[in-house]
Amino acid sequence: MTPREPVTPRQPVPAPPSPPSTRGRVVLALAMTLLVVGVAGYAFRDRIPAALLPAKHAAPAPTPTVAESPAAPAATPAPAAAPSGPDRVRGVAVTVVAAASRTVVERLPVTGTLVPREEIQVGPEIDGYRVVEILAEEGDRVEKGQVLARLSRDMLDTVLAQNTANGARANAAIAQQKAQLEQARAQQVEAQAAVERARTLIKTGATSQEVLDQRERAVRVTVAQVAAAQEAVTAAEAEAAQTRAVRDEIEVRLAHTEIRAPEAGVISARTIRIGAIVLSANTEPLFRIVKNGAMDLDADVPESTLARIRTGMGVRVTPAGFDEPVAGTVRLVGAKVDAGTRLARVAVALPSDPRLKPGAYARGVIEIARRDGVAVPLSAVQFSPDGTFVLVVKDEIIEQRPVTTGLQGDGFVEIASGLASGEQVVARAGGFLRGGDRVTPVPAPDAATPAPRGGA
């Protein structure tokens, strides 16, 4: 018979843990609550009033002595002093600045292009002549009347020589006609004398009437000859005058072969070339001259500030490539606003400087206004539909105070009314502060050294 294997007893299966009872959950919640309250109390122990502290933190009551009589009236307890030191309730720390007197300058930044204040276009005054010499280049400073280029004058020199010969011939003709006039006048005098002798002789019968008539006709002939000679002299003189006029015209044309600068200035462009035939019909000038080298900044300003800009206002202009700005003044304020861009033109006069080039980019700052007064940082002022206000800190209590503002510039706002110099205001006013809130003021790093009056 086969032996049977021993039977192993089964291990009992453990039952799943039962969920905690309601009582256990309540105890756990109370323990967690006590832990959180304890941690919070320790963290904010400096802000808990003394009256709320446990009895061990309160001052012990005095123990009555034997000398005190039970029947004696009890002393009136002194009022509790305000908490100080670590027992004092402290508010949120905020940065404050003092309103101070300073110079507030309101400025308007602008950008634009450098343009000549007045550009002179130099062109030819005679046509059909070849350029033979150029004496000026772009960038050269020239004086009034300086020769910039020369045109060929060979043809004009030939015409001038011909005119000189014509003038000499005209002068000779005048001399010849004057000689003939003198001869005619002499003949007239002689004929007149012969008439007088014949009239004397005819009275004595020594001559006849025929002789007298003949001599009177001779007088009339000489009178006509004198008149003709005078007209010939006049004609010769007129021809000589015409020759001189032609000569003057030739000399003017010769002078125009030298192209000169009509005004002093700086040459900004040159299109003339050696060998080219100049024609006045060409639209492009031979030279462009910036009169006296004067340059302007042609800038655009928004229409909202146009009414505040006046001629003579100071402008600091920094052209492209300049390390330091140059001082300019508003010379011209545009008379109209562009309907598309809503911008107006302002011309800023700049000092003469050879580094200023037409067409260069430049930026500027127009000083619109400057005034001395009480000012605070721009971040300390709040703007709302109900008005403008600042948050004044007095005895660690916030006071919301309405103010009237003036100029703005360099991060400061002028306070026209509502705030006195020296009063502390919240440096960065925010919506989390309200009037009556207790705060702990912390002076700003630069609050102890306000900007002096007169600083820009």
C-alpha positions as CSV (number, residue, x, y, z in Angstrom):
1,M,0.0,0.0,0.0
2,T,1.4,3.4,-1.1
3,P,2.0,5.8,1.8
4,R,-0.1,9.0,1.6
5,E,1.4,12.4,1.6
6,P,0.8,14.5,4.7
7,V,-1.9,17.2,4.3
8,T,-0.6,20.8,4.8
9,P,-3.1,22.9,6.8
10,R,-4.4,26.0,4.9
11,Q,-3.3,29.4,6.1
12,P,-6.2,31.7,6.8
13,V,-6.5,34.6,4.3
14,P,-6.2,38.0,6.2
15,A,-9.2,40.2,5.9
16,P,-8.7,43.6,4.1
17,P,-8.2,46.5,6.5
18,S,-11.3,48.3,7.4
19,P,-11.6,52.0,6.6
20,P,-10.9,54.4,9.4
21,S,-13.9,55.3,11.4
22,T,-15.5,58.8,11.4
23,R,-14.0,59.5,14.8
24,G,-10.5,58.9,13.5
25,R,-10.9,61.2,10.6
26,V,-12.1,64.0,12.9
27,V,-9.1,63.5,15.2
28,L,-6.7,63.7,12.2
29,A,-8.3,66.9,10.9
30,L,-8.1,68.6,14.3
31,A,-4.4,67.6,14.5
32,M,-3.6,69.1,11.1
33,T,-5.5,72.3,12.0
34,L,-3.6,72.8,15.2
35,L,-0.3,72.2,13.4
36,V,-1.2,74.9,10.8
37,V,-2.3,77.4,13.4
38,G,0.8,76.8,15.4
39,V,3.1,77.4,12.4
40,A,1.1,80.5,11.4
41,G,1.2,81.9,14.9
42,Y,5.0,81.5,15.1
43,A,5.5,83.1,11.7
44,F,3.3,86.2,12.6
45,R,4.2,86.4,16.2
46,D,5.5,90.0,15.8
47,R,2.1,91.2,14.5
48,I,-0.2,89.7,17.1
49,P,-1.4,92.3,19.6
50,A,-0.4,91.9,23.2
51,A,-4.0,91.5,24.3
52,L,-4.3,88.3,22.2
53,L,-1.1,86.7,23.6
54,P,-1.4,83.9,26.2
55,A,-1.2,84.8,29.9
56,K,2.4,83.9,30.2
57,H,3.3,86.8,27.8
58,A,1.3,89.3,29.9
59,A,2.8,91.3,32.7
60,P,2.3,89.6,36.1
61,A,-0.2,91.2,38.4
62,P,1.3,92.8,41.5
63,T,1.0,90.7,44.8
64,P,-0.7,92.7,47.6
65,T,1.6,93.3,50.6
66,V,0.8,93.1,54.3
67,A,0.8,96.9,54.6
68,E,-2.1,97.1,52.3
69,S,-5.5,97.3,54.0
70,P,-8.3,95.2,52.7
71,A,-10.6,98.1,53.3
72,A,-8.5,100.5,51.3
73,P,-10.0,101.4,47.9
74,A,-8.5,99.7,45.0
75,A,-6.2,101.9,42.8
76,T,-7.6,102.9,39.4
77,P,-5.7,100.8,36.8
78,A,-3.7,103.0,34.3
79,P,-4.7,102.8,30.6
80,A,-2.8,100.3,28.6
81,A,0.0,101.9,26.6
82,A,0.0,101.5,22.8
83,P,2.0,98.5,21.8
84,S,5.5,99.2,20.6
85,G,8.6,97.4,19.5
86,P,7.9,93.8,18.5
87,D,4.3,93.9,19.9
88,R,3.3,96.7,17.4
89,V,1.1,95.8,14.4
90,R,3.1,96.7,11.3
91,G,1.7,97.2,7.8
92,V,2.9,96.3,4.4
93,A,6.3,97.8,3.5
94,V,6.0,100.3,0.7
95,T,8.7,102.5,-1.0
96,V,8.1,106.2,-0.5
97,V,9.6,109.4,-2.0
98,A,9.4,113.0,-0.9
99,A,7.8,115.6,-3.1
100,A,10.5,118.1,-3.9
101,S,11.0,121.3,-5.8
102,R,12.8,120.8,-9.1
103,T,12.8,122.0,-12.7
104,V,10.5,120.0,-14.9
105,V,11.3,120.1,-18.6
106,E,8.8,118.7,-21.0
107,R,10.4,117.5,-24.3
108,L,9.1,116.2,-27.6
109,P,11.3,113.7,-29.5
110,V,11.2,114.1,-33.3
111,T,13.0,112.5,-36.2
112,G,13.6,113.7,-39.7
113,T,16.0,114.4,-42.6
114,L,18.6,117.1,-43.1
115,V,17.7,119.4,-46.0
116,P,19.3,122.6,-47.3
117,R,17.6,125.7,-46.0
118,E,17.9,127.3,-49.4
119,E,19.3,125.5,-52.4
120,I,20.5,127.5,-55.4
121,Q,20.4,125.9,-58.9
122,V,23.2,127.0,-61.2
123,G,22.6,126.6,-65.0
124,P,24.1,127.9,-68.3
125,E,23.1,131.4,-69.6
126,I,24.2,130.7,-73.1
127,D,23.5,127.6,-75.3
128,G,25.6,125.5,-77.6
129,Y,29.1,125.9,-76.0
130,R,31.4,123.1,-74.9
131,V,32.6,122.7,-71.4
132,V,36.4,123.1,-71.3
133,E,37.2,123.4,-67.6
134,I,35.6,122.6,-64.2
135,L,37.0,124.4,-61.2
136,A,34.7,123.2,-58.3
137,E,33.6,119.9,-56.9
138,E,30.9,118.6,-54.6
139,G,31.5,119.6,-51.0
140,D,33.6,122.7,-51.9
141,R,32.8,126.0,-50.2
142,V,32.6,128.8,-52.8
143,E,32.2,132.5,-52.6
144,K,29.8,134.8,-54.4
145,G,31.1,135.3,-58.0
146,Q,33.7,132.5,-57.9
147,V,34.2,130.8,-61.2
148,L,32.9,127.2,-61.1
149,A,33.4,126.2,-64.8
150,R,34.4,127.6,-68.2
151,L,33.0,127.1,-71.6
152,S,34.8,127.4,-75.0
153,R,35.0,130.9,-76.3
154,D,36.7,130.4,-79.7
155,M,33.7,131.4,-81.7
156,L,33.0,134.4,-79.6
157,D,36.6,135.6,-79.8
158,T,36.3,135.6,-83.6
159,V,33.0,137.5,-83.5
160,L,34.6,140.0,-81.1
161,A,37.5,140.6,-83.5
162,Q,35.1,141.2,-86.4
163,N,33.2,143.6,-84.2
164,T,36.4,145.4,-83.4
165,A,37.0,146.0,-87.1
166,N,33.5,147.1,-87.7
167,G,33.9,149.6,-84.9
168,A,37.1,151.0,-86.4
169,R,35.4,151.4,-89.7
170,A,32.4,153.1,-88.1
171,N,34.7,155.6,-86.4
172,A,36.5,156.4,-89.6
173,A,33.2,157.0,-91.4
174,I,32.2,159.4,-88.7
175,A,35.4,161.3,-89.1
176,Q,34.9,161.4,-92.9
177,Q,31.3,162.6,-92.6
178,K,32.3,165.3,-90.2
179,A,35.0,166.6,-92.6
180,Q,32.4,166.8,-95.4
181,L,30.1,168.6,-93.1
182,E,32.8,171.3,-92.3
183,Q,33.5,171.6,-96.1
184,A,29.7,172.2,-96.8
185,R,29.5,174.7,-94.0
186,A,32.5,176.6,-95.5
187,Q,30.9,176.7,-98.9
188,Q,27.7,177.9,-97.4
189,V,29.5,180.8,-95.7
190,E,31.2,181.7,-99.0
191,A,28.0,181.6,-101.0
192,Q,26.2,183.8,-98.4
193,A,29.0,186.4,-98.7
194,A,28.8,186.4,-102.5
195,V,25.1,187.1,-102.2
196,E,25.7,190.1,-99.9
197,R,28.3,191.6,-102.4
198,A,25.9,191.1,-105.3
199,R,23.1,193.0,-103.5
200,T,25.5,195.9,-102.7
201,L,26.7,196.1,-106.3
202,I,23.2,195.9,-107.8
203,K,22.3,199.1,-106.1
204,T,25.1,200.9,-107.9
205,G,24.5,199.2,-111.2
206,A,27.8,197.4,-111.1
207,T,26.2,194.0,-111.5
208,S,23.0,192.5,-112.9
209,Q,20.0,190.9,-111.4
210,E,20.9,187.7,-113.1
211,V,24.2,187.5,-111.2
212,L,22.3,188.1,-107.9
213,D,19.8,185.3,-108.6
214,Q,22.6,182.9,-109.5
215,R,24.4,183.6,-106.2
216,E,21.2,183.2,-104.2
217,R,20.7,179.8,-105.8
218,A,24.2,178.8,-104.8
219,V,23.4,179.7,-101.2
220,R,20.4,177.4,-101.2
221,V,22.5,174.6,-102.6
222,T,25.1,175.0,-99.9
223,V,22.4,174.9,-97.2
224,A,21.1,171.6,-98.6
225,Q,24.7,170.2,-98.7
226,V,25.2,171.2,-95.0
227,A,22.0,169.4,-94.0
228,A,23.0,166.3,-95.9
229,A,26.4,166.3,-94.3
230,Q,24.8,166.5,-90.9
231,E,22.6,163.6,-91.6
232,A,25.5,161.6,-92.9
233,V,27.4,162.3,-89.6
234,T,24.3,161.2,-87.6
235,A,24.1,158.0,-89.6
236,A,27.8,157.2,-89.1
237,E,27.5,157.8,-85.4
238,A,24.4,155.5,-85.3
239,E,26.3,152.8,-87.0
240,A,29.2,153.2,-84.6
241,A,26.7,153.0,-81.7
242,Q,25.2,149.8,-83.1
243,T,28.7,148.3,-83.4
244,R,29.4,149.2,-79.8
245,A,26.1,147.5,-78.7
246,V,27.0,144.4,-80.6
247,R,30.4,144.4,-78.9
248,D,28.7,144.8,-75.5
249,E,26.5,141.8,-76.3
250,I,29.6,139.8,-77.3
251,E,31.4,140.7,-74.1
252,V,28.3,139.6,-72.1
253,R,28.3,136.3,-73.9
254,L,32.0,136.0,-73.3
255,A,31.4,136.6,-69.6
256,H,28.7,133.9,-69.5
257,T,31.3,131.4,-70.7
258,E,32.5,131.6,-67.1
259,I,29.9,129.9,-64.9
260,R,30.0,131.7,-61.5
261,A,28.4,131.1,-58.1
262,P,25.5,133.5,-57.6
263,E,25.8,133.3,-53.8
264,A,28.3,131.9,-51.3
265,G,27.7,128.4,-50.1
266,V,28.6,124.8,-50.3
267,I,28.3,122.8,-53.6
268,S,25.9,119.9,-52.9
269,A,25.8,118.4,-56.4
270,R,27.6,118.7,-59.8
271,T,26.3,117.3,-63.1
272,I,28.5,119.3,-65.5
273,R,31.1,117.2,-67.4
274,I,34.1,118.1,-69.5
275,G,33.3,118.2,-73.2
276,A,29.6,118.3,-72.8
277,I,27.5,120.9,-74.8
278,V,25.5,122.9,-72.4
279,L,21.8,123.7,-73.1
280,S,19.5,125.9,-71.1
281,A,16.6,123.6,-72.0
282,N,18.1,120.9,-69.8
283,T,16.0,120.5,-66.6
284,E,19.0,119.3,-64.5
285,P,21.2,122.2,-63.2
286,L,24.9,122.2,-63.7
287,F,25.6,122.8,-59.9
288,R,23.5,122.9,-56.8
289,I,24.7,125.2,-54.0
290,V,23.5,125.2,-50.4
291,K,23.3,129.0,-49.7
292,N,25.8,129.8,-46.9
293,G,25.9,126.1,-46.0
294,A,22.8,126.5,-43.9
295,M,21.0,123.2,-43.1
296,D,17.6,122.4,-41.5
297,L,16.1,119.4,-39.9
298,D,12.9,118.7,-41.6
299,A,10.9,116.9,-38.9
300,D,7.3,115.7,-38.5
301,V,5.4,116.3,-35.3
302,P,1.9,115.0,-34.3
303,E,-1.0,117.3,-34.6
304,S,-1.7,117.0,-30.8
305,T,1.5,118.9,-30.0
306,L,1.6,121.3,-32.9
307,A,-0.3,124.1,-31.1
308,R,2.4,124.1,-28.3
309,I,5.4,124.5,-30.6
310,R,6.6,128.0,-31.3
311,T,9.4,129.4,-33.4
312,G,12.6,130.0,-31.4
313,M,12.2,126.9,-29.2
314,G,15.4,125.1,-28.4
315,V,16.1,121.7,-30.0
316,R,18.9,119.3,-29.4
317,V,19.6,117.5,-32.7
318,T,21.8,114.4,-33.1
319,P,22.5,113.6,-36.8
320,A,23.5,110.1,-37.8
321,G,27.1,109.5,-36.9
322,F,27.4,112.3,-34.4
323,D,28.6,111.5,-30.8
324,E,27.2,114.8,-29.4
325,P,24.0,116.7,-30.2
326,V,24.1,120.1,-31.8
327,A,22.0,123.0,-30.7
328,G,19.2,124.2,-33.0
329,T,16.1,126.3,-32.9
330,V,12.6,125.9,-34.4
331,R,12.7,128.2,-37.5
332,L,9.4,127.3,-39.1
333,V,6.1,125.6,-37.9
334,G,4.1,124.1,-40.7
335,A,0.8,125.8,-41.6
336,K,-1.1,122.5,-42.4
337,V,-1.5,119.0,-41.2
338,D,-1.3,116.0,-43.5
339,A,-4.7,114.4,-43.7
340,G,-3.3,110.9,-44.1
341,T,-0.6,110.8,-41.5
342,R,-1.9,113.5,-39.1
343,L,1.5,115.0,-38.9
344,A,2.8,118.5,-39.5
345,R,6.2,119.8,-40.7
346,V,8.6,121.6,-38.5
347,A,11.9,123.1,-39.7
348,V,14.7,123.3,-37.2
349,A,17.6,125.6,-38.1
350,L,21.0,124.1,-37.4
351,P,24.4,125.9,-37.1
352,S,26.9,125.8,-40.0
353,D,28.8,122.6,-39.7
354,P,30.7,120.9,-42.6
355,R,29.7,117.5,-41.2
356,L,26.0,118.1,-41.9
357,K,25.1,116.5,-45.2
358,P,21.8,116.9,-47.1
359,G,19.6,113.8,-46.9
360,A,21.2,112.5,-43.6
361,Y,18.9,111.1,-40.9
362,A,18.7,112.9,-37.6
363,R,16.8,112.8,-34.4
364,G,16.0,115.7,-32.1
365,V,14.3,116.7,-28.9
366,I,12.2,119.9,-28.8
367,E,12.0,121.6,-25.4
368,I,8.4,122.5,-25.2
369,A,8.2,124.0,-21.7
370,R,10.4,124.4,-18.6
371,R,9.0,125.3,-15.2
372,D,10.1,125.2,-11.5
373,G,7.7,123.6,-9.0
374,V,6.9,120.6,-6.8
375,A,7.3,117.4,-8.6
376,V,7.0,113.6,-7.9
377,P,8.0,110.6,-10.0
378,L,5.5,109.7,-12.7
379,S,5.0,106.3,-11.2
380,A,3.7,107.9,-8.0
381,V,0.7,109.4,-9.8
382,Q,-2.5,107.5,-10.6
383,F,-5.0,108.5,-13.3
384,S,-8.6,107.4,-13.0
385,P,-11.9,108.4,-14.4
386,D,-12.6,110.4,-11.3
387,G,-9.3,112.4,-11.6
388,T,-5.7,112.3,-10.8
389,F,-4.4,111.4,-7.3
390,V,-1.4,110.3,-5.2
391,L,-1.1,108.2,-2.1
392,V,0.3,110.3,0.7
393,V,1.8,108.4,3.7
394,K,1.3,110.3,7.0
395,D,1.9,108.6,10.3
396,E,2.1,105.3,8.4
397,I,-1.5,105.7,7.2
398,I,-2.4,106.0,3.5
399,E,-4.3,109.1,2.4
400,Q,-5.6,109.2,-1.2
401,R,-5.3,112.8,-2.2
402,P,-6.4,114.4,-5.5
403,V,-3.9,116.6,-7.3
404,T,-3.6,118.8,-10.3
405,T,-0.7,117.9,-12.6
406,G,1.3,120.2,-14.9
407,L,4.4,119.4,-17.0
408,Q,5.8,115.9,-17.5
409,G,9.4,115.2,-18.3
410,D,12.4,113.1,-17.4
411,G,10.2,110.7,-15.4
412,F,8.7,113.4,-13.2
413,V,5.3,115.1,-13.0
414,E,4.8,118.7,-11.9
415,I,2.1,118.9,-9.1
416,A,0.4,122.2,-9.6
417,S,-1.8,121.9,-6.6
418,G,-2.7,119.4,-3.9
419,L,0.7,118.4,-2.6
420,A,3.4,120.3,-0.6
421,S,7.1,119.9,-0.8
422,G,8.5,117.4,1.6
423,E,5.3,115.2,1.9
424,Q,5.9,111.5,1.5
425,V,4.1,109.7,-1.3
426,V,4.1,106.1,-2.4
427,A,6.7,105.8,-5.1
428,R,4.9,103.1,-7.1
429,A,1.2,103.6,-6.4
430,G,-0.8,100.4,-7.0
431,G,-4.4,99.3,-6.9
432,F,-3.7,97.1,-3.8
433,L,-3.5,100.2,-1.5
434,R,-6.5,102.2,-0.3
435,G,-7.0,105.3,1.9
436,G,-6.7,104.3,5.6
437,D,-4.4,101.4,5.0
438,R,-1.5,101.0,7.5
439,V,1.9,100.7,5.8
440,T,5.5,100.6,6.7
441,P,7.2,103.4,4.7
442,V,10.7,102.6,3.3
443,P,12.5,105.6,1.8
444,A,13.6,105.2,-1.8
445,P,17.4,104.9,-2.3
446,D,17.7,108.4,-3.9
447,A,15.0,110.1,-1.8
448,A,17.5,111.7,0.5
449,T,19.1,113.6,-2.4
450,P,16.4,115.2,-4.4
451,A,17.3,116.9,-7.7
452,P,18.2,120.6,-7.1
453,R,16.2,123.4,-8.6
454,G,17.4,124.3,-12.0
455,G,18.4,120.8,-13.1
456,A,17.2,119.7,-16.5
